[in-house]
């Protein structure tokens, strides 16, 4: 896997505390209406809607219209992919540290 910018939108979306609160709420409560998610953050419904749009663009949530409400559902695949990216990055750093350690500990004589 190339360590390019593929998961950047996910990390960018999760970098906002209100969007992170929305994700946590969806993890804890399951699918929620826009109204219920607005209650989870210190923001207006309009601001919550904008946050949800960012999360949807990043692939973290999806919605469906039910009557007059929009119901939001977490898309865990995007979180899993971001976690896999961090794991790969961690392994890469571990390999570099191991090579550095081997180089430093090599006896020059």
N, C-alpha and C positions, 0 to 999 in steps of 0.2 A: 504494500500500500504506500503510495506516495504521501508524504506529509505536507501536502499543499494546503490550500485554503478551503477545502471541501466542507469541513464542519464549522467554518467561521460564522455563518449566519446563526447557527445554534448557539455558539458561545456568545455572540453579540446579543442575541435575544435574551439569554439567561443572565447577561451582565446587568440588567436593570432590576432593582429590587422588587418593583411592582410586578413585573413579568415573572420573576422567580416565585413570588407569592402566589400568583395564579397557577403556575405549574404545581406547586406544593399542594394547593387546594384541590386541584384535579387529581393528584396522586392520592390524597387522603379521602376525598369524597366521591370520586368517580365523576361521570358526566355532570355538568352544571350549566345552568342558564347564565346568560350575560348578567342578569340581575344578581344572582348568587355570587358570581365572580367579582362583581363590582363591590359587594360587601366585604370581600376578602382584602381589598386594597384601599388605601386612603386616597381615592381619586373619584372623579365624576364618572358617570356612565359613558360619556363621550371619550374620556381618557382611557377607560377600561377597554372600550371598543378598539381604540387605536393600538393599545398593547396587544390585544387579541389578534389583530391583523398582523402585527409583527411576528407573533408566535406562529400564526398560521403560515406566513410566508417562509419561515424557517423550518416548517414541517413538524413543529412540535405539537400542534393541536389541529383539529378539524371541527367543523360545525355542521349542523343540520337544522333546518327550520322546522319547528314544531308549533303550529298555531301562530301566535304572535311573538313567541320567544325563539331565540337561537340557542341550541344546546351545544356545548363545547365538550370535546372528548380529547384526552391526551393521546398522542401518538408516540408510544414508547420506543419505537424503532429509531427515531431520531436521537433520543437520549442514549440508546444502546450504541449507535454508531459513533456518537461523540465520546462515549466511554471507551470504545474500542480504539479510537484515535489517541486518546490520552494514554491508554495502555501501550500502544505501539511507540509513542513518543518516550514513555518511561523506559521501555526496553532498549530503545536506541541510546538513551543517555546512559543506562547501565552498561551497555557494551562499550561505550566510549570511556567511561570511568574505569572499567576493567582493563582496557588497552593502556590507559594512562598509568594505572597501578602496575601493570606488568612492565611497562617501560621504566618506571621509576625504581622498581625493585630489582631490575636486571643488574647484575654485577658487571661492571665494565671491564673487569680484569679477566 
